Structures are given as C-alpha cells and as structure tokens.
Amino acid sequence: MTPSNVETRVKVLYEIAMAMGNTLDEKQLLSDCLKVFLRKFNGLLIAFYDQSSQQVRVSLPRRGMKPAYIEQLETLLADEKSKTAVSGFVESWLQHDGQLHYAFKVGAVGWLSLISSQPIDALTLGSLGPVCDKLATSIRSCRTNQQLIEQEHDLQAALYDLKKAQQARDSFLANMSHEIRTPLNGILGFLHQLEDTSLDKQQKKYLSIIQHSSETLVGIINDILDFSKMDAGKLTLASEPFHLLDCVTPIIELFRAKASQQGTCVEFIQQGHMPARIKGDALRLKQIISNLVSNAVKFSVGGHVSVTLQAKPSDYPSKVDLTLSVKDTGIGIATEKLMVLGQPFVQAENSTTRDFGGTGLGLAICKGLLALMGSSLQVKSELGKGSCFYFNWQAEMAADPLTLIKPKPSAALVVTTYPDKRILLVEDNKVNQMLMKAILAKMQIKPDLAENGQQAVEQFQNQQACYDLVLMDINMPIMDGVEATQRMREFEVETGCHRVPIVALTANVLRGDREKYLSHQMDEVLAKPIDMTKLYQVFETFLLDRAE
C-alpha cells in the first residue's frame, strides 16, 4: 500500500514512532523500526548504515543489501559530509530493474536505505524528518545505555578484582602473622623461662638484648596488622574510662630509661588543669604516644626530647581540650619530604631504614588512629634542627572514679600449682611443645600430648573426657583445632560426659578470629606469643573453679 492521504500518513508515522520507544537495545530498536518501514512502504529490503563504523548494522531481510546500494549510500555520504542537512529524506534513485532506492538521513548517527517497488509520495517523504530525528535520539539513548551497562560491568569487575585482592592480602597477612608468631612464641617463651635460671651479668645483658629484639619484631607485626585493619576500615576505637596520667607517664618513663643509654634526655611537661580520668581508647592512645616518643628518641641521639601534655577548658562542660606534643632536637626533616611523611612504608630519607631501622608504618598508623579520634597529626620540622609532632583532641571526661571497675590483681605474681589436674596439650610445633611442657612443669602438671586434631580427638574419647583442660592449637595437619573441638563437644553430648574447658592457643590474631573460635564452643582464646599473665589467669579461672 502506498500512503496517499493524511489519515493513512498519520497512522504510518504513529506506528513507526511507537516502534522506537519499546527497547534500549540498539539492534532490537533498529530491527523493530525497520520492519515497520519495510511493511508500510511496500519495501523489498531496508538497511541502516552506521556513520561511525561506516558499515551496515542491520539489514532486512538479512544479507539483502546489494553492494551497489551500499556504494550509492557511501557516495551520498561523501557528498553530504560538508553539509548540515537535517534528518529525513535526502535522495532517491531509480534502479535499472525499475526499483526505487530511497536514502534518509538519521541525525548524525547514520542513514536508512530503503528499496521499494512503489514510489512514496512527496508529502510522506517530507513528513519523515521528525521520525528520523526521533530514531536518531533513540539510537543515541541506546548507545548511552549500553555505555552505562559496560561501565557498570567494568565497575563490577573492578570491585570483584578489588575484593579478590583484599582477600589475597588478608590471607597473606594471616599466613604471615601465623608463620612468624609461631616461632616467636617459642623464642619469647623460652626467654621467659631463661629469666628464672641462674645467669651472670653478661648473660643477663645478652638476654635483655634478645628480648628487646624479639619484642620489636612483635611490634612490627602488630603495626602491619593494625595498618591492614585501618586500610580495610575494620579498626574501631573503644570508649572506656581511664586515668590519663597513668596512661602517659609509664610510656615516658620507659623511653626515658632507654634514652639515657644513648645520652638523650627525655622530659615530661604538664600544662593546665589535668583531668583525672577521660573516656577513650587507652591502648590506642598509648600506641600513638609510644610511636611518636620512640621516633623522637631514635632520631635524637645525644639530644633532648620534650613531651608536653596540655589541658584547656572546652566549650562543652563535659569535655576537655587536650594537646600532646613531642619535640626533639634530632636530625629533622627536609621541607620537601614533609608531604610524604606518614604515608605507609615511606620514610623521609632512603637511608633512614638502614641507619635507624623501622618499617615506615608507625606514623601512618598514628594518622589513622587520630582520624578515628577526630584529630590529625601535625608536624613542624627543619632539617638538622629537630622536629615537633603534635595533635589535639576533645576528650570526654569520665564519670565519678568510684564507678570504675578496679582491675583484678595480676595472676603472674604467684604461680599456682595444680598437681592433680590432667591437661591435654594439642600442638604440632616441636618448639612450642617443649615450651608449654616447661611452663606446665612449673605448675606441677605433666600434660598428655597430641600432635594434631585427630590424635587429640582419639585421646579425648579414649580417656572418656576425664581431662580438666584442653590447650588447643588451631592450625595443624590432618585435622585443625576448630574441627577437633567440634568433635569433642559432640562426644560430650553423645556420652553425657562433663564439659571440658577448651582454650585456643593460636597465632591467628586477625579481626574476628577470637569471635570465630568462641562461636565454635571454645571457652577462651590466647594469642601467640603467649602472655604469661593471661595464661596464668586462664589456669586460675578454669582449674581452680573445677577444684571447688
């Protein structure tokens, strides 16, 4: 049918326009639209020629567009490049076989080529401009949508890669922490045992050096783990009452003693009305101050370090403005190096690590912790004349100190003996086996030993769960500590045996590890290297209670 009147023409244009608004898929859009063109204009074939790719994108019927038709379009395109013709009918040709070839411009995106057996009247051809404009807009919408889909896909892929990288990093840190902490547990543990033996003055000096080096290594590992937690946004601060000066003063005294050995003077200055107690995270505050004072002492051999704590009234009655500064007369920092200071694994000079040691993580961790406190680390320094690091924060003053819970007396002062208690020690590392046997021997305990989880379960079942305590390593061959614990708990339920306390002794100390092991029915978790005070407290908690 050849459109010849207004009503028919309007119906044709309406149907073509409706075919353009049903999809955001460009290929589907062109296919739907070209079908209507082909049907309504008695077409034999139709194609959309894409201007950007300079090729036929869609053709109906498929492969129906002859090369001669494409050549005509390309010639037309070459002629029209310098023109600004609007969308719509551009030109027509009468083919040698009597067929008519029509070309329509579709905005700036391409051309429609229609081969028809019957002519299209001039009024209809003239009215196709808005239709071609709408088609061009629809094609651009489809392409924009496709770009958004591809961008979203790229972002999803990048996010997946990032998560995989974070998982790989976390896995590496967990493995590294475990592999380093396991032998360190043996080193620090036996150093602790060695302290109780007869040593001459020189041996005690050597022992002190080894202990200091080992503790430094533990500190480096903790720094790396802390930075990883902050980088992943998994580090949170506690908010508990603590005595401010009791938090700061011991740190100063510790470094004062170390500094005196290198001829460095360390002084502590208090300014203003100091609050007795504030709320916050005492452990992290100590970590920040320790890092700053440690750096000041390290870079000020034979010099002077001044730590100043200043308190000022706050605009809020329940708070106090505190400023802590650490000023030294050390090597100082060049102005151009201040911009990179505090970036992870970056130090002011390439020679710093060689001459003074360290990972470059200390200040990065300080900056991260202070950000969580709502503060920031500031620095003033001049090369060769020393540095001053300082920060201020608003601290909430704690309630009446009478409401504070008094700390329990340290259990490490007195080693209780348990000669009648039976303990199952589950540990695959030979050095740690020797260490735990030595520790337990001081408490008059001779433990049964299992070198993996499977052996532990077998011994537990053979003894009918008559143990008073199980010390369980986590990472072991054949069967790990988590599965072994579950098997033991199942055996207790099946046989009606009493519930034996199971304490994890593990080098896995990443965030969530403790909660995970407690959720698997362990009663307590101690991290390696073992804190002897906490170990003695665990024995008192579980063995003295059972004795009663």
Beta strands, then each sheet from edge to edge (+ up, - down):
strand 1: 43-50
strand 2: 55-60
strand 3: 88-94
strand 4: 100-106
strand 5: 110-116
strand 6: 240-243
strand 7: 265-271
strand 8: 277-280
strand 9: 304-313
strand 10: 319-328
strand 11: 378-382
strand 12: 386-397
strand 13: 423-426
strand 14: 448-450
strand 15: 469-472
strand 16: 502-506
strand 17: 524-527
sheet 1: 2+ 1- 5+ 4- 3+
sheet 2: 6+ 8- 12+ 10- 9+ 7+
sheet 3: 6+ 8- 12+ 11-
sheet 4: 14+ 13+ 15+ 16+ 17+
end
